[in-house]
Amino acid sequence: MVWSRMGKERKLSEIEEVSISQFKATCLAILARVKRTKKPILVLRKGEPIAQVVPPPLPSIPPSWLGSLSSSGEILGDILGPASAPEEWEAFRA
């Protein structure tokens, strides 16, 4: 379908058209259908487009914070042994 107004032509392919009165009467159902089918709908008043209902964008998934710093650190020394020598521990002083 080609729609022209004041010499400008636009191709409106695969867009379902709905009159404004039908849109008012079935607004919630139309919005649910657009969300479900991911296809836009063109709303017309007296045969001229006045609005286009488009599906919402896909939600962006934030990157996982788990493991996000795994490549930014550096291991220095022994990480499995005690932090200080056993002679320095207060529990061994008696």
Phi and psi in radians as a Rosetta constraint file:
Dihedral C 1 N 2 CA 2 C 2 CIRCULARHARMONIC -2.064 0.35
Dihedral N 2 CA 2 C 2 N 3 CIRCULARHARMONIC 2.282 0.35
Dihedral C 2 N 3 CA 3 C 3 CIRCULARHARMONIC -1.988 0.35
Dihedral N 3 CA 3 C 3 N 4 CIRCULARHARMONIC 2.259 0.35
Dihedral C 3 N 4 CA 4 C 4 CIRCULARHARMONIC -2.212 0.35
Dihedral N 4 CA 4 C 4 N 5 CIRCULARHARMONIC 2.506 0.35
Dihedral C 4 N 5 CA 5 C 5 CIRCULARHARMONIC -2.609 0.35
Dihedral N 5 CA 5 C 5 N 6 CIRCULARHARMONIC 2.146 0.35
Dihedral C 5 N 6 CA 6 C 6 CIRCULARHARMONIC 0.957 0.35
Dihedral N 6 CA 6 C 6 N 7 CIRCULARHARMONIC 0.750 0.35
Dihedral C 6 N 7 CA 7 C 7 CIRCULARHARMONIC 1.448 0.35
Dihedral N 7 CA 7 C 7 N 8 CIRCULARHARMONIC -0.151 0.35
Dihedral C 7 N 8 CA 8 C 8 CIRCULARHARMONIC -1.674 0.35
Dihedral N 8 CA 8 C 8 N 9 CIRCULARHARMONIC 2.296 0.35
Dihedral C 8 N 9 CA 9 C 9 CIRCULARHARMONIC -1.976 0.35
Dihedral N 9 CA 9 C 9 N 10 CIRCULARHARMONIC 2.406 0.35
Dihedral C 9 N 10 CA 10 C 10 CIRCULARHARMONIC -2.272 0.35
Dihedral N 10 CA 10 C 10 N 11 CIRCULARHARMONIC 2.459 0.35
Dihedral C 10 N 11 CA 11 C 11 CIRCULARHARMONIC -1.639 0.35
Dihedral N 11 CA 11 C 11 N 12 CIRCULARHARMONIC 2.147 0.35
Dihedral C 11 N 12 CA 12 C 12 CIRCULARHARMONIC -1.941 0.35
Dihedral N 12 CA 12 C 12 N 13 CIRCULARHARMONIC 1.343 0.35
Dihedral C 12 N 13 CA 13 C 13 CIRCULARHARMONIC -1.536 0.35
Dihedral N 13 CA 13 C 13 N 14 CIRCULARHARMONIC 2.443 0.35
Dihedral C 13 N 14 CA 14 C 14 CIRCULARHARMONIC 1.042 0.35
Dihedral N 14 CA 14 C 14 N 15 CIRCULARHARMONIC 0.458 0.35
Dihedral C 14 N 15 CA 15 C 15 CIRCULARHARMONIC -1.914 0.35
Dihedral N 15 CA 15 C 15 N 16 CIRCULARHARMONIC 2.143 0.35
Dihedral C 15 N 16 CA 16 C 16 CIRCULARHARMONIC -1.259 0.35
Dihedral N 16 CA 16 C 16 N 17 CIRCULARHARMONIC 2.451 0.35
Dihedral C 16 N 17 CA 17 C 17 CIRCULARHARMONIC -1.876 0.35
Dihedral N 17 CA 17 C 17 N 18 CIRCULARHARMONIC 2.433 0.35
Dihedral C 17 N 18 CA 18 C 18 CIRCULARHARMONIC -2.376 0.35
Dihedral N 18 CA 18 C 18 N 19 CIRCULARHARMONIC 2.368 0.35
Dihedral C 18 N 19 CA 19 C 19 CIRCULARHARMONIC -1.263 0.35
Dihedral N 19 CA 19 C 19 N 20 CIRCULARHARMONIC 2.752 0.35
Dihedral C 19 N 20 CA 20 C 20 CIRCULARHARMONIC -1.094 0.35
Dihedral N 20 CA 20 C 20 N 21 CIRCULARHARMONIC -0.631 0.35
Dihedral C 20 N 21 CA 21 C 21 CIRCULARHARMONIC -1.185 0.35
Dihedral N 21 CA 21 C 21 N 22 CIRCULARHARMONIC -0.690 0.35
Dihedral C 21 N 22 CA 22 C 22 CIRCULARHARMONIC -1.180 0.35
Dihedral N 22 CA 22 C 22 N 23 CIRCULARHARMONIC -0.659 0.35
Dihedral C 22 N 23 CA 23 C 23 CIRCULARHARMONIC -1.102 0.35
Dihedral N 23 CA 23 C 23 N 24 CIRCULARHARMONIC -0.769 0.35
Dihedral C 23 N 24 CA 24 C 24 CIRCULARHARMONIC -1.076 0.35
Dihedral N 24 CA 24 C 24 N 25 CIRCULARHARMONIC -0.680 0.35
Dihedral C 24 N 25 CA 25 C 25 CIRCULARHARMONIC -1.282 0.35
Dihedral N 25 CA 25 C 25 N 26 CIRCULARHARMONIC -0.540 0.35
Dihedral C 25 N 26 CA 26 C 26 CIRCULARHARMONIC -2.236 0.35
Dihedral N 26 CA 26 C 26 N 27 CIRCULARHARMONIC 0.628 0.35
Dihedral C 26 N 27 CA 27 C 27 CIRCULARHARMONIC -0.969 0.35
Dihedral N 27 CA 27 C 27 N 28 CIRCULARHARMONIC -0.882 0.35
Dihedral C 27 N 28 CA 28 C 28 CIRCULARHARMONIC -1.120 0.35
Dihedral N 28 CA 28 C 28 N 29 CIRCULARHARMONIC -0.681 0.35
Dihedral C 28 N 29 CA 29 C 29 CIRCULARHARMONIC -1.171 0.35
Dihedral N 29 CA 29 C 29 N 30 CIRCULARHARMONIC -0.693 0.35
Dihedral C 29 N 30 CA 30 C 30 CIRCULARHARMONIC -1.136 0.35
Dihedral N 30 CA 30 C 30 N 31 CIRCULARHARMONIC -0.764 0.35
Dihedral C 30 N 31 CA 31 C 31 CIRCULARHARMONIC -1.089 0.35
Dihedral N 31 CA 31 C 31 N 32 CIRCULARHARMONIC -0.710 0.35
Dihedral C 31 N 32 CA 32 C 32 CIRCULARHARMONIC -1.124 0.35
Dihedral N 32 CA 32 C 32 N 33 CIRCULARHARMONIC -0.686 0.35
Dihedral C 32 N 33 CA 33 C 33 CIRCULARHARMONIC -1.157 0.35
Dihedral N 33 CA 33 C 33 N 34 CIRCULARHARMONIC -0.708 0.35
Dihedral C 33 N 34 CA 34 C 34 CIRCULARHARMONIC -1.100 0.35
Dihedral N 34 CA 34 C 34 N 35 CIRCULARHARMONIC -0.733 0.35
Dihedral C 34 N 35 CA 35 C 35 CIRCULARHARMONIC -1.143 0.35
Dihedral N 35 CA 35 C 35 N 36 CIRCULARHARMONIC -0.713 0.35
Dihedral C 35 N 36 CA 36 C 36 CIRCULARHARMONIC -1.257 0.35
Dihedral N 36 CA 36 C 36 N 37 CIRCULARHARMONIC -0.786 0.35
Dihedral C 36 N 37 CA 37 C 37 CIRCULARHARMONIC -1.563 0.35
Dihedral N 37 CA 37 C 37 N 38 CIRCULARHARMONIC -0.276 0.35
Dihedral C 37 N 38 CA 38 C 38 CIRCULARHARMONIC 1.087 0.35
Dihedral N 38 CA 38 C 38 N 39 CIRCULARHARMONIC 0.437 0.35
Dihedral C 38 N 39 CA 39 C 39 CIRCULARHARMONIC -1.967 0.35
Dihedral N 39 CA 39 C 39 N 40 CIRCULARHARMONIC 2.330 0.35
Dihedral C 39 N 40 CA 40 C 40 CIRCULARHARMONIC -1.266 0.35
Dihedral N 40 CA 40 C 40 N 41 CIRCULARHARMONIC 2.794 0.35
Dihedral C 40 N 41 CA 41 C 41 CIRCULARHARMONIC -2.250 0.35
Dihedral N 41 CA 41 C 41 N 42 CIRCULARHARMONIC 2.377 0.35
Dihedral C 41 N 42 CA 42 C 42 CIRCULARHARMONIC -1.742 0.35
Dihedral N 42 CA 42 C 42 N 43 CIRCULARHARMONIC 2.199 0.35
Dihedral C 42 N 43 CA 43 C 43 CIRCULARHARMONIC -1.696 0.35
Dihedral N 43 CA 43 C 43 N 44 CIRCULARHARMONIC 2.242 0.35
Dihedral C 43 N 44 CA 44 C 44 CIRCULARHARMONIC -2.005 0.35
Dihedral N 44 CA 44 C 44 N 45 CIRCULARHARMONIC 2.510 0.35
Dihedral C 44 N 45 CA 45 C 45 CIRCULARHARMONIC -2.157 0.35
Dihedral N 45 CA 45 C 45 N 46 CIRCULARHARMONIC 2.059 0.35
Dihedral C 45 N 46 CA 46 C 46 CIRCULARHARMONIC 0.947 0.35
Dihedral N 46 CA 46 C 46 N 47 CIRCULARHARMONIC 0.672 0.35
Dihedral C 46 N 47 CA 47 C 47 CIRCULARHARMONIC 1.474 0.35
Dihedral N 47 CA 47 C 47 N 48 CIRCULARHARMONIC -0.095 0.35
Dihedral C 47 N 48 CA 48 C 48 CIRCULARHARMONIC -1.881 0.35
Dihedral N 48 CA 48 C 48 N 49 CIRCULARHARMONIC 2.398 0.35
Dihedral C 48 N 49 CA 49 C 49 CIRCULARHARMONIC -1.129 0.35
Dihedral N 49 CA 49 C 49 N 50 CIRCULARHARMONIC 2.334 0.35
Dihedral C 49 N 50 CA 50 C 50 CIRCULARHARMONIC -2.120 0.35
Dihedral N 50 CA 50 C 50 N 51 CIRCULARHARMONIC -0.340 0.35
Dihedral C 50 N 51 CA 51 C 51 CIRCULARHARMONIC -2.777 0.35
Dihedral N 51 CA 51 C 51 N 52 CIRCULARHARMONIC 2.738 0.35
Dihedral C 51 N 52 CA 52 C 52 CIRCULARHARMONIC -2.254 0.35
Dihedral N 52 CA 52 C 52 N 53 CIRCULARHARMONIC 2.214 0.35
Dihedral C 52 N 53 CA 53 C 53 CIRCULARHARMONIC -1.690 0.35
Dihedral N 53 CA 53 C 53 N 54 CIRCULARHARMONIC 2.087 0.35
Dihedral C 53 N 54 CA 54 C 54 CIRCULARHARMONIC -2.057 0.35
Dihedral N 54 CA 54 C 54 N 55 CIRCULARHARMONIC 2.682 0.35
Dihedral C 54 N 55 CA 55 C 55 CIRCULARHARMONIC -1.219 0.35
Dihedral N 55 CA 55 C 55 N 56 CIRCULARHARMONIC 2.719 0.35
Dihedral C 55 N 56 CA 56 C 56 CIRCULARHARMONIC -1.217 0.35
Dihedral N 56 CA 56 C 56 N 57 CIRCULARHARMONIC 2.698 0.35
Dihedral C 56 N 57 CA 57 C 57 CIRCULARHARMONIC -1.203 0.35
Dihedral N 57 CA 57 C 57 N 58 CIRCULARHARMONIC 2.722 0.35
Dihedral C 57 N 58 CA 58 C 58 CIRCULARHARMONIC -1.149 0.35
Dihedral N 58 CA 58 C 58 N 59 CIRCULARHARMONIC 2.452 0.35
Dihedral C 58 N 59 CA 59 C 59 CIRCULARHARMONIC -1.183 0.35
Dihedral N 59 CA 59 C 59 N 60 CIRCULARHARMONIC 2.435 0.35
Dihedral C 59 N 60 CA 60 C 60 CIRCULARHARMONIC -1.455 0.35
Dihedral N 60 CA 60 C 60 N 61 CIRCULARHARMONIC 2.364 0.35
Dihedral C 60 N 61 CA 61 C 61 CIRCULARHARMONIC -1.646 0.35
Dihedral N 61 CA 61 C 61 N 62 CIRCULARHARMONIC 2.063 0.35
Dihedral C 61 N 62 CA 62 C 62 CIRCULARHARMONIC -1.172 0.35
Dihedral N 62 CA 62 C 62 N 63 CIRCULARHARMONIC 2.551 0.35
Dihedral C 62 N 63 CA 63 C 63 CIRCULARHARMONIC -1.121 0.35
Dihedral N 63 CA 63 C 63 N 64 CIRCULARHARMONIC 2.580 0.35
Dihedral C 63 N 64 CA 64 C 64 CIRCULARHARMONIC -1.202 0.35
Dihedral N 64 CA 64 C 64 N 65 CIRCULARHARMONIC 2.383 0.35
Dihedral C 64 N 65 CA 65 C 65 CIRCULARHARMONIC -1.399 0.35
Dihedral N 65 CA 65 C 65 N 66 CIRCULARHARMONIC -0.307 0.35
Dihedral C 65 N 66 CA 66 C 66 CIRCULARHARMONIC -1.207 0.35
Dihedral N 66 CA 66 C 66 N 67 CIRCULARHARMONIC 2.129 0.35
Dihedral C 66 N 67 CA 67 C 67 CIRCULARHARMONIC 1.428 0.35
Dihedral N 67 CA 67 C 67 N 68 CIRCULARHARMONIC 0.074 0.35
Dihedral C 67 N 68 CA 68 C 68 CIRCULARHARMONIC -1.211 0.35
Dihedral N 68 CA 68 C 68 N 69 CIRCULARHARMONIC -0.376 0.35
Dihedral C 68 N 69 CA 69 C 69 CIRCULARHARMONIC -1.829 0.35
Dihedral N 69 CA 69 C 69 N 70 CIRCULARHARMONIC 0.232 0.35
Dihedral C 69 N 70 CA 70 C 70 CIRCULARHARMONIC -1.104 0.35
Dihedral N 70 CA 70 C 70 N 71 CIRCULARHARMONIC -0.502 0.35
Dihedral C 70 N 71 CA 71 C 71 CIRCULARHARMONIC -1.771 0.35
Dihedral N 71 CA 71 C 71 N 72 CIRCULARHARMONIC 0.119 0.35
Dihedral C 71 N 72 CA 72 C 72 CIRCULARHARMONIC -1.784 0.35
Dihedral N 72 CA 72 C 72 N 73 CIRCULARHARMONIC -0.105 0.35
Dihedral C 72 N 73 CA 73 C 73 CIRCULARHARMONIC -1.879 0.35
Dihedral N 73 CA 73 C 73 N 74 CIRCULARHARMONIC 2.963 0.35
Dihedral C 73 N 74 CA 74 C 74 CIRCULARHARMONIC -2.406 0.35
Dihedral N 74 CA 74 C 74 N 75 CIRCULARHARMONIC 2.301 0.35
Dihedral C 74 N 75 CA 75 C 75 CIRCULARHARMONIC -1.556 0.35
Dihedral N 75 CA 75 C 75 N 76 CIRCULARHARMONIC 2.157 0.35
Dihedral C 75 N 76 CA 76 C 76 CIRCULARHARMONIC -2.040 0.35
Dihedral N 76 CA 76 C 76 N 77 CIRCULARHARMONIC 2.077 0.35
Dihedral C 76 N 77 CA 77 C 77 CIRCULARHARMONIC 1.481 0.35
Dihedral N 77 CA 77 C 77 N 78 CIRCULARHARMONIC -2.926 0.35
Dihedral C 77 N 78 CA 78 C 78 CIRCULARHARMONIC -1.469 0.35
Dihedral N 78 CA 78 C 78 N 79 CIRCULARHARMONIC 2.112 0.35
Dihedral C 78 N 79 CA 79 C 79 CIRCULARHARMONIC -1.730 0.35
Dihedral N 79 CA 79 C 79 N 80 CIRCULARHARMONIC -0.106 0.35
Dihedral C 79 N 80 CA 80 C 80 CIRCULARHARMONIC -1.741 0.35
Dihedral N 80 CA 80 C 80 N 81 CIRCULARHARMONIC -0.429 0.35
Dihedral C 80 N 81 CA 81 C 81 CIRCULARHARMONIC -1.381 0.35
Dihedral N 81 CA 81 C 81 N 82 CIRCULARHARMONIC 3.022 0.35
Dihedral C 81 N 82 CA 82 C 82 CIRCULARHARMONIC -1.131 0.35
Dihedral N 82 CA 82 C 82 N 83 CIRCULARHARMONIC 2.670 0.35
Dihedral C 82 N 83 CA 83 C 83 CIRCULARHARMONIC -1.216 0.35
Dihedral N 83 CA 83 C 83 N 84 CIRCULARHARMONIC -0.505 0.35
Dihedral C 83 N 84 CA 84 C 84 CIRCULARHARMONIC -2.403 0.35
Dihedral N 84 CA 84 C 84 N 85 CIRCULARHARMONIC 2.925 0.35
Dihedral C 84 N 85 CA 85 C 85 CIRCULARHARMONIC -1.176 0.35
Dihedral N 85 CA 85 C 85 N 86 CIRCULARHARMONIC 2.507 0.35
Dihedral C 85 N 86 CA 86 C 86 CIRCULARHARMONIC -0.996 0.35
Dihedral N 86 CA 86 C 86 N 87 CIRCULARHARMONIC -0.444 0.35
Dihedral C 86 N 87 CA 87 C 87 CIRCULARHARMONIC -1.150 0.35
Dihedral N 87 CA 87 C 87 N 88 CIRCULARHARMONIC -0.424 0.35
Dihedral C 87 N 88 CA 88 C 88 CIRCULARHARMONIC -1.514 0.35
Dihedral N 88 CA 88 C 88 N 89 CIRCULARHARMONIC -0.104 0.35
Dihedral C 88 N 89 CA 89 C 89 CIRCULARHARMONIC -1.351 0.35
Dihedral N 89 CA 89 C 89 N 90 CIRCULARHARMONIC 2.352 0.35
Dihedral C 89 N 90 CA 90 C 90 CIRCULARHARMONIC -1.184 0.35
Dihedral N 90 CA 90 C 90 N 91 CIRCULARHARMONIC -0.526 0.35
Dihedral C 90 N 91 CA 91 C 91 CIRCULARHARMONIC -1.145 0.35
Dihedral N 91 CA 91 C 91 N 92 CIRCULARHARMONIC -0.477 0.35
Dihedral C 91 N 92 CA 92 C 92 CIRCULARHARMONIC -1.466 0.35
Dihedral N 92 CA 92 C 92 N 93 CIRCULARHARMONIC -0.203 0.35
Dihedral C 92 N 93 CA 93 C 93 CIRCULARHARMONIC -1.505 0.35
Dihedral N 93 CA 93 C 93 N 94 CIRCULARHARMONIC 2.079 0.35
